[in-house]
């Protein structure tokens, strides 16, 4: 058995590249970290990120935005590309073969957005994980799965999520329609007429409910 295979087997058992389970609400954007736990010094990696349909990585000009944390070396580069089967392949390397610092904690960070109809639970997969040591030995890591859930409760018309349905929900919904900022509302609850959209018809539906006490 070659040294490369021996190191690869040991590395797979003693190292992890993973995302911790987290919660995200419909329409919300969160910063997500990919953590590296390592006993060996590594200088480069590649992995394939598989996402469910209702979760997406932030993009700029069509490119996915992944950043390295302060564990990177001086000249570490990170890049990504969508694959034919839908995975996002993430690659990082150092032209001068610098090692990532430390032995635990976040190495990669990115922003993830849940669609307005995200229900969960859902799984994020990290597969085909391969790290390279400073001496050029390739070390495969085990595949990892992250479970994503949401904590939002469904109460039709409770736009501001205070547990009540009243005029403040009308105000919150109008503010959202004017600003487009969904950070302070529950988009699922804001779809008062159940057509899958949030617009002025939901305001009308909500006001009708407040006046009549029944949903149309």
C-alpha positions in Angstrom: 0.0 0.0 0.0 1.5 3.4 -1.0 2.1 6.2 1.3 -0.5 8.3 -0.5 -3.2 5.7 0.1 -2.2 5.3 3.8 -2.4 9.0 4.4 -5.7 9.2 2.5 -7.3 6.5 4.7 -6.1 8.1 7.9 -7.0 11.6 6.8 -10.6 10.5 5.9 -11.1 9.2 9.4 -9.5 12.1 11.3 -10.6 15.1 9.3 -14.0 16.7 8.4 -15.1 19.4 6.0 -18.8 20.0 6.9 -21.7 22.4 7.5 -23.4 22.3 10.8 -27.2 21.9 10.9 -29.1 25.2 10.9 -32.5 26.8 10.6 -33.6 29.4 8.0 -37.0 30.9 7.4 -38.7 31.4 4.1 -37.3 34.5 2.3 -34.5 34.8 4.8 -30.7 35.1 3.9 -28.1 33.7 6.3 -24.4 33.5 6.3 -23.3 29.8 6.3 -19.9 28.4 7.1 -18.1 25.3 5.9 -15.9 24.1 8.7 -12.6 22.4 8.4 -11.4 20.1 11.2 -7.9 18.9 10.4 -4.9 17.2 12.0 -2.8 17.7 8.9 -1.8 20.9 7.1 -3.6 21.3 3.8 -3.0 23.8 1.0 -5.9 23.2 -1.4 -9.2 21.5 -1.7 -12.2 20.8 -4.0 -15.7 19.7 -3.1 -19.2 19.5 -4.7 -22.0 21.3 -3.0 -25.5 19.9 -3.7 -28.5 22.1 -2.7 -32.2 21.5 -2.6 -34.3 23.6 -5.0 -35.6 26.0 -2.3 -32.1 27.1 -1.2 -29.6 29.1 -3.2 -26.1 30.6 -2.9 -25.7 34.3 -3.4 -24.4 35.3 -6.8 -22.9 38.4 -8.4 -22.9 38.8 -12.2 -23.8 35.2 -12.5 -20.9 33.9 -10.3 -21.4 32.2 -7.0 -19.9 34.2 -4.1 -17.7 32.1 -1.8 -15.1 33.6 0.5 -12.3 32.2 2.6 -12.0 33.1 6.3 -8.9 34.3 8.1 -7.6 30.7 8.0 -6.5 31.3 4.4 -2.9 31.9 3.5 -1.6 35.1 1.9 -2.4 34.1 -1.6 -5.1 31.5 -1.3 -7.7 31.7 -4.1 -11.3 30.3 -4.1 -13.5 29.8 -7.2 -16.6 27.8 -8.1 -18.4 26.5 -11.1 -21.8 24.8 -11.6 -21.5 21.2 -12.8 -23.7 19.3 -15.3 -25.5 17.4 -12.6 -26.4 20.6 -10.8 -23.7 20.6 -8.0 -21.6 23.7 -7.3 -17.9 22.7 -7.4 -15.8 24.8 -5.1 -12.0 24.9 -5.5 -9.4 26.7 -3.4 -5.6 26.6 -3.8 -2.5 28.6 -3.1 -0.1 29.2 -6.0 2.8 29.4 -3.5 1.5 26.2 -1.7 0.7 28.0 1.6 -1.2 26.0 4.2 -4.6 26.9 5.7 -4.0 27.9 9.4 -5.4 26.3 12.5 -7.0 22.9 13.1 -10.7 23.7 13.5 -13.3 26.3 12.6 -14.8 28.0 9.5 -12.7 27.9 6.3 -15.3 29.0 3.7 -18.3 31.3 4.1 -21.2 32.2 1.9 -24.7 33.6 2.0 -27.7 31.3 1.5 -31.2 32.4 0.7 -34.4 30.3 1.2 -37.2 30.7 -1.2 -40.5 32.2 0.0 -42.1 28.8 0.0 -39.3 26.9 1.7 -40.8 24.3 4.1 -37.9 22.0 5.1 -36.5 19.9 6.4 -34.0 19.7 3.5 -30.5 18.4 3.1 -27.3 20.0 1.8 -24.7 17.6 0.6 -20.9 18.0 0.4 -19.5 15.3 -1.8 -16.3 14.4 -3.6 -14.2 16.3 -1.0 -10.5 16.2 -1.7 -7.8 18.0 0.1 -4.1 18.3 -0.8 -1.2 18.5 1.7 1.7 20.8 1.3 3.7 17.9 0.0 1.2 17.2 -2.8 -0.5 14.2 -1.3 -4.3 14.0 -2.1 -6.5 13.1 0.9 -10.2 12.2 0.3 -12.7 13.2 3.1 -15.9 11.5 3.8 -19.1 12.9 2.3 -21.1 15.2 4.7 -24.8 16.0 5.1 -26.3 19.1 6.7 -30.0 19.3 7.7 -31.8 22.6 7.2 -35.1 23.3 8.9 -37.1 26.4 9.6 -38.7 27.7 12.8 -41.4 29.9 11.3 -44.9 29.1 12.3 -47.7 29.4 9.8 -50.4 31.8 10.8 -52.2 33.3 7.8 -52.2 37.1 8.0 -49.6 37.3 10.9 -47.2 39.2 8.7 -45.1 40.6 11.5 -45.0 37.3 13.4 -46.2 38.7 16.7 -48.8 36.0 17.1 -51.7 38.3 16.4 -53.5 39.4 13.3 -54.3 43.2 13.4 -53.6 46.5 11.7 -49.9 46.2 12.3 -49.8 43.3 9.9 -51.4 45.5 7.2 -48.7 48.2 7.8 -45.9 45.5 7.7 -47.2 44.1 4.5 -47.5 47.6 2.8 -44.0 48.4 4.0 -42.7 45.2 2.4 -44.5 45.9 -0.9 -43.0 49.4 -1.0 -39.4 48.5 0.1 -39.0 44.9 -1.0 -37.3 44.2 2.3 -38.6 40.9 3.7 -36.3 40.7 6.8 -39.0 41.8 9.2 -41.9 39.7 7.9 -43.0 36.2 7.3 -43.6 35.8 3.6 -45.7 32.7 3.9 -48.0 34.4 6.3 -48.2 37.5 4.0 -49.7 35.4 1.2 -53.1 36.1 2.6 -55.1 35.1 -0.5 -53.1 31.9 -1.1 -52.1 32.5 -4.7 -48.4 32.1 -4.0 -47.6 35.8 -4.5 -47.3 38.7 -2.1 -48.9 41.8 -3.6 -51.7 44.4 -3.1 -54.4 41.7 -3.3 -53.1 40.3 -0.1 -53.5 43.7 1.6 -57.1 43.8 0.4 -57.7 40.2 1.7 -56.1 41.0 5.0 -58.2 44.1 5.5 -61.4 42.2 4.6 -60.5 39.6 7.3 -60.0 42.3 9.9 -63.4 43.8 9.1 -65.3 40.5 8.8 -63.4 38.1 11.0 -63.4 35.4 8.3 -61.1 34.6 5.4 -62.6 34.7 1.9 
